[in-house]
Amino acid sequence: MMSNNNFLFEDIISKILILEKDQINDKVSREDLEEWDSMTHLTLISELEQVFNIILTDDEVTEIQTIGDIKTTLKKYEIRIE
């Protein structure tokens, strides 16, 4: 059974990066997606911060290059995404 965090995460990723939920995997990167430009990146970060009630550091924002990186970063804030 999928946790609420997973539903929220998939919803954010699919909405902002314009991906079907079955296309979401840890290897999807900024290089792969034309849609994932700098403006979209900031929108994605902002949405994650708002939904999960966290504030990412500038370094964390810069280091995120893949969906897997997002999950790793969220884990630092005790937000688990399967």
C-alpha positions as CSV (number, residue, x, y, z in Angstrom):
1,M,0.0,0.0,0.0
2,M,1.4,3.4,-0.9
3,S,1.9,5.9,1.8
4,N,0.4,9.4,1.8
5,N,3.9,10.8,1.2
6,N,4.3,8.7,-1.9
7,F,0.9,10.0,-3.3
8,L,1.9,13.6,-2.6
9,F,5.4,13.1,-4.1
10,E,4.1,11.4,-7.3
11,D,1.4,14.1,-7.6
12,I,4.0,16.9,-7.4
13,I,6.5,15.2,-9.8
14,S,3.8,14.3,-12.4
15,K,2.2,17.7,-12.3
16,I,5.4,19.9,-12.4
17,L,7.6,17.7,-14.7
18,I,4.6,16.6,-16.9
19,L,5.2,12.9,-16.4
20,E,2.8,10.0,-16.2
21,K,3.1,8.3,-12.9
22,D,4.5,5.1,-14.5
23,Q,7.3,7.2,-16.0
24,I,8.5,8.4,-12.6
25,N,11.7,6.6,-11.5
26,D,14.9,7.5,-9.6
27,K,17.0,7.7,-12.8
28,V,14.9,10.5,-14.5
29,S,17.2,13.5,-14.6
30,R,17.3,17.1,-15.5
31,E,19.4,16.1,-18.5
32,D,16.6,13.8,-19.7
33,L,13.7,16.2,-19.5
34,E,13.5,19.3,-21.6
35,E,10.7,20.5,-19.3
36,W,13.0,20.3,-16.2
37,D,14.7,23.7,-16.8
38,S,15.8,26.1,-14.1
39,M,12.4,27.7,-13.6
40,T,10.7,24.4,-13.4
41,H,13.4,23.3,-10.9
42,L,12.6,26.2,-8.6
43,T,8.8,25.5,-8.9
44,L,9.5,21.9,-8.0
45,I,11.6,22.8,-5.0
46,S,9.0,25.4,-3.8
47,E,6.2,22.8,-4.1
48,L,8.1,20.1,-2.2
49,E,9.0,22.6,0.5
50,Q,5.4,23.7,0.9
51,V,3.8,20.3,0.8
52,F,6.3,18.6,3.1
53,N,6.8,21.7,5.3
54,I,10.6,21.8,4.9
55,I,13.2,24.4,3.8
56,L,16.0,23.0,1.6
57,T,19.5,24.6,1.7
58,D,20.9,26.2,-1.4
59,D,23.4,23.3,-1.7
60,E,20.6,20.7,-1.6
61,V,18.7,22.6,-4.3
62,T,21.8,22.7,-6.5
63,E,22.7,19.0,-5.9
64,I,19.3,17.7,-7.0
65,Q,19.7,16.4,-10.6
66,T,17.5,13.3,-10.5
67,I,14.2,12.1,-9.0
68,G,16.4,9.8,-6.9
69,D,18.3,12.9,-5.6
70,I,15.0,14.4,-4.5
71,K,14.1,11.2,-2.5
72,T,17.6,11.2,-0.9
73,T,17.2,14.8,0.1
74,L,13.7,14.3,1.5
75,K,15.0,11.4,3.6
76,K,17.4,13.8,5.4
77,Y,14.2,15.5,6.6
78,E,12.7,12.1,7.7
79,I,10.3,12.1,4.7
80,R,10.4,8.6,3.2
81,I,9.3,8.0,-0.4
82,E,9.3,4.4,-1.6
